[in-house]
Amino acid sequence: MSVCVVHLGASSTFLAIADGDYRIVVRTLRYVPLYERARQTYADLIDEVLSVLLLPGAASVVDQLTALVVTAPTPVAWPSGHVGLCPGMPALQDRHLRRDICERLSQLHKISPDVLIENDANAAAILWASRNPEQGRDPHVHCRLSTGVGGCIMVEGRPWRGHRSLAGEIGHMTVQPFGTLCGCGNRGCLETVAGGKALQGLYAELLGKTQAPHFMTLLKDWHEHQIDISRHLQAMGTYLGIGLASAVNLMNPAFVVVSGPLLDQRSMLRDAIQTEFLQRVCASLECSLIFDETSADDPFEAGIEVLKHWRRESMQRTVA
Ligand SMILES: [Zn+2]
């Protein structure tokens, strides 16, 4: 038996194959420029997902593939795998991604594994809840900071998915009524001022460039890129604190978890989020803020936990 995990990020692709005990056989990560991702066709994106079956050693395990899990920063209906609005990968919008991947696997490889498509913030939240089983059952909000700003509302250990199973889009809360145009068509969304894409846009604007290095490169080597990102991280943290406090004031969760690569070694961002959050959230709600800088941001572990979560729920439905 083998399992594949793919994270189709707005600016990166992660591919992995594991054995039946979820031990990694092979894995790879590559950064993808935002402009390249944005112009990929639907066929390109499906090819990118299925390129996991071209990794070294994949040929010997394809026949034993039992599941393929794809996580992506897009609202996606669960479990149908129909993709909603997807600003970073417009070719995915309104597509039946799960159905189309199943068809390709059947046609090209004559296999029919379980195929799961999940929002990456939901996947991070499911992973965090599995690693913190007691706290994880309390109602909470999970915010994942990466290229964009993802969100998940967790209730009783599972994502609360809303009317069309697309809930939790914290990144598209309006924080500037006349702000920058967002990929979703609105103006002044949280992720236009906070997140890796916003940081890259800021860098390009400040230095008059058309393209910026990946935001992880900017964070690590900002001094080499002639930009002091300190005050911009401060502003990002302020907007994130406002957005998260608004979510808390609306939903009264027990706590908020913030995870994702943008947090990496950036205490200034964390401090700014916390300061603004504490000022804006209603004190009587008694909501705490938890920063998780590493454990909830492994795309492989998150994908595997999505699979386990789905298998548990399937078993419960069968028993019921
Ligand atoms: Zn938006």
Residues whose N, C-alpha, C, O or C-beta is under 5 A from the ligand:
A	BS01	ZN	G171 H172 C182 C184 N186 C189
